[in-house]
Amino acid sequence: MALRIGIEEEYFVVDPGSREVVPRAAAVVRGARPALGERVSTELVDFLAEAKTSPCDDLAKLEEQVRSMRAAMAGAAAAEGVRLAASGTPVLGDLVPAPITAGARYAESLATYRGLDDEQCICSCHVHVEMPDRERAVQVSNHLRPWLPTLVALAANSPYWAGRDTGHACWRVMTWARWPVAGPPPFFESHAHYEELVGTLLGCGALMDTGTIFWDVRPSARLPTLEVRLADVAPTAAAATVFAALTRALVQVSAEAVEAGGRAPAAAQEMLRAAYWLAARDGLSGTGLDVLTGRPVAFRRLAGDLLAHVRPALAATGDLDRVTAGVRRLMTGGTGAERQRAAYRRRGRLTDVVDSCLLREDSPAPA
């Protein structure tokens, strides 16, 4: 039986004239609530709004949810005279200090993390995969670790920051790495080991609460899921769905390995950090790192290896052809980062980059 999955996405609120980010997310969220209910929310910074799907076991139904969710969000934004952009970082705008959304928790965050909150302008895609057993979730997290840099490369969609090309495919990962508990998770011997480390981090003040455990894989603090939270928000609903299916398949294969008693390879954190940086810098077009051997390997090759690794799980859910085609599109047509740069090259205008990322109310089919 297919594991249920859900997607959380964040979008930038932009002015339709200047295409700069604007602090109007709270109004957009209010406007989207009649259609999406509790599936829409504000975030720390009032430049961005979040929406989420319901849990789903069928990929076609998940994609339809993402399309309708994006359309509802785009409609709510239009009613407020603004637009929403699906990019991991803001292409244009005056970003620092970022406007912090009103509320006691956000005020506490600002008091705790200070300048980090001032520059916290990123939009992610989080994939939740059903896994109520937290011991198993921690063990599955261990099995996912070697594949995380490849997922970063596949999802890269944040080359620009505040009017300049950063030279990276995924600048969001670089800004996120500054937080005290973020990036690839450690290797955990058990759930008790996980809880012990979290307790230490809470005790010393590096964590405000369990909601600020920002490792790229974590047992969700509020849902019976394993949360994979390393991706830039996807440029299209189809791309988001393919990424979610690939993530679910990787979790499924890993869960089966745990069930069979297999121990995950303990990739060194230093190797993962280097591989993350290579993925963030060059994306799918660059050379990555086999974190278990230390050998340089092209990310396209690593993406092929990942697809082969999860092939049985994709076949079991009937998603193999769809996901294989989606990964091949990334290899031939480019990631979101490459699409953004292509939009800029056509006329040399960053406003065109923003336009290429805008959500549409008519929820179009993928190109």
LINKA-V397894 format. One record per residue. N is the residue number from 0. RES is the residue in one letter. SS is DSSP state (helix for helix, strand for strand, loop for the rest). PHI is phi in radians with two decimals (* if undefined). OMEGA is omega in degrees with one decimal (999 if undefined). Layout:
# LINKA-V397894
N | RES | SS | PHI | OMEGA
N | RES | SS | PHI | OMEGA
This chain:
# LINKA-V397894
0 | M | loop | * | -177.5
1 | A | loop | -1.19 | 174.1
2 | L | loop | -1.20 | 176.9
3 | R | loop | -1.30 | 179.7
4 | I | strand | -2.33 | 174.4
5 | G | strand | -2.55 | -177.4
6 | I | strand | -2.17 | 167.2
7 | E | strand | -1.94 | 178.6
8 | E | strand | -2.23 | 174.3
9 | E | strand | -2.05 | -178.2
10 | Y | strand | -2.32 | 175.0
11 | F | strand | -1.44 | 172.8
12 | V | strand | -1.56 | -176.6
13 | V | strand | -2.23 | 175.1
14 | D | strand | -1.30 | -176.3
15 | P | loop | -1.19 | 178.5
16 | G | loop | -1.55 | -177.5
17 | S | loop | -1.38 | -173.2
18 | R | loop | 1.15 | 174.6
19 | E | loop | -1.44 | 176.3
20 | V | strand | -1.17 | -179.5
21 | V | loop | -2.35 | -176.2
22 | P | loop | -1.45 | -177.8
23 | R | loop | -2.20 | -174.0
24 | A | helix | -1.10 | -177.8
25 | A | helix | -1.05 | 178.6
26 | A | helix | -1.18 | 178.3
27 | V | helix | -1.10 | 179.7
28 | V | helix | -1.09 | 177.1
29 | R | helix | -1.06 | -179.2
30 | G | helix | -1.20 | -178.7
31 | A | helix | -1.50 | -173.8
32 | R | helix | -1.10 | 177.8
33 | P | helix | -1.03 | -179.8
34 | A | helix | -1.51 | -171.4
35 | L | helix | -1.95 | 178.1
36 | G | helix | 1.03 | -178.0
37 | E | helix | -1.33 | 179.3
38 | R | helix | -1.47 | 176.4
39 | V | strand | -2.24 | -176.6
40 | S | strand | -2.75 | 171.7
41 | T | strand | -1.40 | 175.3
42 | E | loop | -2.25 | -177.9
43 | L | loop | -0.92 | -175.1
44 | V | strand | -1.85 | -175.3
45 | D | loop | -1.35 | 171.6
46 | F | loop | -1.43 | -171.4
47 | L | strand | -2.40 | -179.7
48 | A | strand | -2.15 | -176.9
49 | E | strand | -2.09 | 173.2
50 | A | strand | -2.40 | -176.8
51 | K | strand | -2.47 | 175.9
52 | T | loop | -1.52 | 166.8
53 | S | loop | -1.46 | 175.7
54 | P | loop | -1.06 | -173.5
55 | C | strand | -2.63 | 177.3
56 | D | loop | -1.86 | -177.1
57 | D | loop | -1.94 | -173.5
58 | L | helix | -1.18 | 179.4
59 | A | helix | -1.10 | 178.2
60 | K | helix | -1.19 | 177.3
61 | L | helix | -1.11 | 179.6
62 | E | helix | -1.09 | 178.5
63 | E | helix | -1.12 | 176.0
64 | Q | helix | -1.08 | -179.3
65 | V | helix | -1.12 | 179.5
66 | R | helix | -1.09 | -178.2
67 | S | helix | -1.19 | 176.8
68 | M | helix | -1.12 | 178.3
69 | R | helix | -1.12 | 178.6
70 | A | helix | -1.12 | 179.0
71 | A | helix | -1.12 | 178.7
72 | M | helix | -1.16 | 178.6
73 | A | helix | -1.11 | 178.1
74 | G | helix | -1.13 | 178.3
75 | A | helix | -1.13 | 177.9
76 | A | helix | -1.14 | -179.8
77 | A | helix | -1.05 | 179.0
78 | A | helix | -1.12 | 177.6
79 | E | loop | -1.65 | 178.8
80 | G | loop | 1.37 | 179.0
81 | V | strand | -2.28 | 177.3
82 | R | strand | -2.26 | 176.9
83 | L | strand | -2.09 | -179.0
84 | A | strand | -2.12 | 178.6
85 | A | loop | -1.71 | 177.7
86 | S | loop | -2.46 | -177.0
87 | G | loop | -1.20 | 177.2
88 | T | strand | -2.38 | -178.2
89 | P | loop | -1.33 | -178.0
90 | V | loop | -1.29 | -176.7
91 | L | loop | -2.36 | 173.8
92 | G | loop | 2.41 | 175.4
93 | D | loop | -1.59 | -163.8
94 | L | loop | -1.76 | -170.0
95 | V | loop | -2.13 | -1.9
96 | P | loop | -1.37 | 179.9
97 | A | loop | -1.24 | 177.5
98 | P | loop | -1.29 | -177.8
99 | I | strand | -1.43 | 178.9
100 | T | loop | -1.11 | -179.9
101 | A | loop | -1.13 | 177.3
102 | G | loop | 2.49 | -174.9
103 | A | helix | -1.11 | -177.2
104 | R | helix | -1.18 | 179.2
105 | Y | helix | -1.18 | 176.4
106 | A | helix | -1.15 | 177.2
107 | E | helix | -1.13 | 177.7
108 | S | helix | -1.06 | 179.9
109 | L | helix | -1.11 | 178.5
110 | A | helix | -1.17 | -177.7
111 | T | helix | -1.44 | -170.4
112 | Y | helix | -1.79 | 167.6
113 | R | loop | 0.95 | -174.0
114 | G | helix | -1.06 | 175.6
115 | L | helix | -1.09 | 176.6
116 | D | helix | -1.12 | -179.3
117 | D | helix | -1.04 | -175.9
118 | E | loop | -2.04 | -174.0
119 | Q | loop | -1.52 | -178.6
120 | C | loop | -2.08 | 179.8
121 | I | strand | -2.44 | 177.2
122 | C | loop | -2.14 | -174.1
123 | S | strand | -2.04 | 167.0
124 | C | strand | -2.11 | 177.6
125 | H | strand | -1.88 | 177.7
126 | V | strand | -1.88 | 176.2
127 | H | strand | -1.75 | 177.5
128 | V | strand | -2.04 | -176.1
129 | E | strand | -0.94 | 178.4
130 | M | loop | -2.91 | -175.9
131 | P | loop | -1.24 | -179.8
132 | D | loop | -1.42 | -173.9
133 | R | helix | -1.24 | 174.7
134 | E | helix | -1.09 | 178.5
135 | R | helix | -1.15 | -179.7
136 | A | helix | -1.02 | 179.2
137 | V | helix | -1.16 | 179.0
138 | Q | helix | -1.17 | 176.3
139 | V | helix | -1.11 | 177.1
140 | S | helix | -0.95 | 177.8
141 | N | helix | -1.04 | -178.9
142 | H | helix | -1.21 | -179.8
143 | L | helix | -1.31 | -168.9
144 | R | helix | -0.89 | -178.0
145 | P | helix | -1.11 | -176.5
146 | W | helix | -1.63 | -172.6
147 | L | helix | -1.10 | 178.6
148 | P | helix | -1.04 | 178.4
149 | T | helix | -1.15 | 176.4
150 | L | helix | -1.11 | 176.4
151 | V | helix | -1.02 | -178.8
152 | A | helix | -1.10 | -179.4
153 | L | helix | -1.14 | -173.4
154 | A | loop | -1.68 | -173.6
155 | A | loop | -1.02 | -177.4
156 | N | loop | -2.69 | -178.1
157 | S | strand | -2.63 | -179.0
158 | P | loop | -1.45 | -174.0
159 | Y | strand | -1.89 | 176.7
160 | W | strand | -2.57 | 171.9
161 | A | loop | 0.88 | 172.6
162 | G | loop | 1.60 | 178.4
163 | R | strand | -2.39 | 173.8
164 | D | strand | -1.44 | -175.9
165 | T | loop | -1.33 | -173.5
166 | G | loop | 1.42 | 178.0
167 | H | loop | -1.87 | 173.6
168 | A | loop | -1.46 | -176.7
169 | C | strand | -2.37 | 179.7
170 | W | helix | -1.20 | 178.9
171 | R | helix | -0.99 | 179.2
172 | V | helix | -1.07 | -178.8
173 | M | helix | -1.20 | 179.1
174 | T | helix | -1.25 | -178.4
175 | W | helix | -1.20 | -175.2
176 | A | loop | -1.15 | -178.3
177 | R | loop | -1.35 | -176.3
178 | W | loop | -1.29 | -172.7
179 | P | loop | -1.18 | -179.5
180 | V | loop | -2.28 | -174.8
181 | A | strand | -2.70 | 178.2
182 | G | strand | 1.45 | -178.0
183 | P | loop | -1.11 | -178.3
184 | P | loop | -1.25 | 172.2
185 | P | loop | -1.14 | 170.9
186 | F | loop | -1.45 | -177.1
187 | F | loop | -1.93 | 177.8
188 | E | loop | -1.23 | -176.3
189 | S | loop | -2.92 | 174.3
190 | H | helix | -1.15 | 177.4
191 | A | helix | -1.10 | 176.5
192 | H | helix | -1.09 | 177.3
193 | Y | helix | -1.03 | -177.9
194 | E | helix | -1.14 | 178.7
195 | E | helix | -1.12 | -179.9
196 | L | helix | -1.16 | 178.0
197 | V | helix | -1.04 | 178.4
198 | G | helix | -1.06 | 177.7
199 | T | helix | -1.11 | -179.1
200 | L | helix | -1.17 | 174.7
201 | L | helix | -1.17 | -176.4
202 | G | helix | -1.14 | -178.0
203 | C | helix | -1.57 | 177.6
204 | G | loop | 1.61 | 176.2
205 | A | loop | -1.23 | 172.6
206 | L | loop | -1.97 | 174.6
207 | M | loop | -1.34 | 176.7
208 | D | loop | -2.88 | -176.9
209 | T | helix | -1.20 | 175.2
210 | G | helix | -1.24 | 179.7
211 | T | helix | -1.81 | 167.4
212 | I | loop | -1.37 | -172.1
213 | F | strand | -1.83 | 171.3
214 | W | strand | -1.02 | -175.4
215 | D | loop | -1.25 | 169.8
216 | V | strand | -2.34 | 179.6
217 | R | strand | -2.74 | 165.6
218 | P | strand | -1.11 | -177.1
219 | S | loop | -1.03 | 179.3
220 | A | loop | -1.30 | -172.9
221 | R | loop | -2.29 | -177.6
222 | L | loop | -2.25 | 178.3
223 | P | loop | -1.42 | -174.4
224 | T | strand | -2.42 | 162.7
225 | L | strand | -1.70 | -173.8
226 | E | strand | -1.85 | 176.6
227 | V | strand | -1.88 | -163.2
228 | R | strand | -2.26 | -173.9
229 | L | strand | -1.73 | -169.8
230 | A | strand | -1.58 | 162.9
231 | D | strand | -1.09 | 172.0
232 | V | loop | -0.99 | -174.1
233 | A | loop | -1.37 | 179.4
234 | P | loop | -1.18 | -177.5
235 | T | loop | -2.37 | 176.0
236 | A | helix | -1.12 | 179.3
237 | A | helix | -1.10 | 179.6
238 | A | helix | -1.14 | 177.9
239 | A | helix | -1.09 | -177.8
240 | T | helix | -1.20 | 177.2
241 | V | helix | -1.08 | 179.0
242 | F | helix | -1.10 | 179.2
243 | A | helix | -1.11 | 179.6
244 | A | helix | -1.16 | 177.3
245 | L | helix | -1.10 | 178.7
246 | T | helix | -1.13 | 178.7
247 | R | helix | -1.05 | -179.4
248 | A | helix | -1.11 | 178.5
249 | L | helix | -1.13 | 176.4
250 | V | helix | -1.11 | -179.0
251 | Q | helix | -1.11 | 178.6
252 | V | helix | -1.08 | 179.7
253 | S | helix | -1.16 | 178.3
254 | A | helix | -1.10 | 177.8
255 | E | helix | -1.17 | 176.7
256 | A | helix | -1.13 | 177.0
257 | V | helix | -1.10 | -179.4
258 | E | helix | -1.07 | -179.9
259 | A | loop | -1.41 | 177.5
260 | G | loop | 1.54 | -179.6
261 | G | loop | -1.31 | 177.7
262 | R | loop | -1.61 | -179.5
263 | A | loop | -1.21 | 173.6
264 | P | loop | -1.18 | -175.2
265 | A | loop | -1.56 | 178.2
266 | A | loop | -1.05 | -179.5
267 | A | loop | -1.13 | -178.8
268 | Q | helix | -1.04 | 178.8
269 | E | helix | -1.13 | 177.1
270 | M | helix | -1.13 | 179.7
271 | L | helix | -1.10 | 179.7
272 | R | helix | -1.07 | 178.5
273 | A | helix | -1.13 | -179.4
274 | A | helix | -1.15 | 176.0
275 | Y | helix | -1.07 | -178.2
276 | W | helix | -1.11 | 177.8
277 | L | helix | -1.10 | 178.4
278 | A | helix | -1.12 | -179.1
279 | A | helix | -1.21 | -178.5
280 | R | helix | -1.25 | -169.3
281 | D | helix | -1.98 | 179.1
282 | G | helix | 1.10 | -174.1
283 | L | helix | -1.16 | -177.8
284 | S | helix | -1.46 | -173.8
285 | G | loop | -1.73 | 176.1
286 | T | strand | -1.75 | -179.3
287 | G | strand | -1.78 | -173.7
288 | L | strand | -2.52 | 168.7
289 | D | loop | -1.32 | -170.3
290 | V | loop | -1.27 | 178.7
291 | L | loop | -1.64 | -178.7
292 | T | loop | -1.94 | -175.8
293 | G | loop | 1.44 | -178.8
294 | R | loop | -1.42 | 170.9
295 | P | strand | -1.17 | 178.9
296 | V | strand | -2.49 | 178.2
297 | A | strand | -1.04 | 179.9
298 | F | helix | -1.11 | 175.9
299 | R | helix | -1.10 | 176.3
300 | R | helix | -1.16 | 178.5
301 | L | helix | -1.10 | 177.0
302 | A | helix | -1.13 | 175.6
303 | G | helix | -1.11 | 177.3
304 | D | helix | -1.11 | 178.3
305 | L | helix | -1.10 | 179.8
306 | L | helix | -1.07 | 177.7
307 | A | helix | -1.14 | -178.6
308 | H | helix | -1.10 | -175.4
309 | V | helix | -1.74 | -176.8
310 | R | helix | -0.92 | -179.6
311 | P | helix | -1.05 | -179.6
312 | A | helix | -1.20 | 178.0
313 | L | helix | -1.14 | 178.5
314 | A | helix | -1.13 | -178.0
315 | A | helix | -1.13 | -179.9
316 | T | helix | -1.64 | -179.1
317 | G | loop | 1.37 | -174.8
318 | D | loop | -1.80 | -170.5
319 | L | helix | -1.06 | -176.4
320 | D | helix | -1.11 | -176.8
321 | R | helix | -1.15 | -178.1
322 | V | helix | -1.27 | 176.9
323 | T | helix | -1.03 | 178.4
324 | A | helix | -1.11 | -180.0
325 | G | helix | -1.15 | 178.4
326 | V | helix | -1.17 | 178.0
327 | R | helix | -1.13 | 176.8
328 | R | helix | -1.09 | 177.7
329 | L | helix | -1.12 | -178.1
330 | M | helix | -1.24 | -177.5
331 | T | helix | -1.71 | -176.9
332 | G | helix | -1.66 | 177.0
333 | G | loop | 1.73 | 175.9
334 | T | loop | -1.31 | 176.1
335 | G | helix | -1.01 | 179.2
336 | A | helix | -1.09 | 179.5
337 | E | helix | -1.19 | 176.5
338 | R | helix | -1.14 | 178.1
339 | Q | helix | -1.10 | -179.7
340 | R | helix | -1.17 | 176.4
341 | A | helix | -1.13 | 177.0
342 | A | helix | -1.09 | 178.6
343 | Y | helix | -1.21 | -176.4
344 | R | helix | -1.12 | -176.2
345 | R | helix | -1.09 | -179.0
346 | R | helix | -2.38 | -179.8
347 | G | loop | 1.24 | -177.1
348 | R | loop | -2.14 | 177.6
349 | L | helix | -1.22 | 175.3
350 | T | helix | -1.09 | 176.3
351 | D | helix | -1.17 | 176.4
352 | V | helix | -1.10 | 178.5
353 | V | helix | -1.05 | -179.5
354 | D | helix | -1.04 | 180.0
355 | S | helix | -1.20 | -177.4
356 | C | helix | -1.79 | -171.9
357 | L | strand | -1.21 | 170.2
358 | L | loop | -1.31 | 180.0
359 | R | loop | -2.11 | -178.4
360 | E | loop | -1.22 | -176.1
361 | D | loop | -1.51 | 175.4
362 | S | loop | 0.83 | -173.0
363 | P | loop | -1.20 | 173.2
364 | A | loop | -1.24 | -178.0
365 | P | loop | -1.16 | 176.7
366 | A | loop | -1.28 | 999
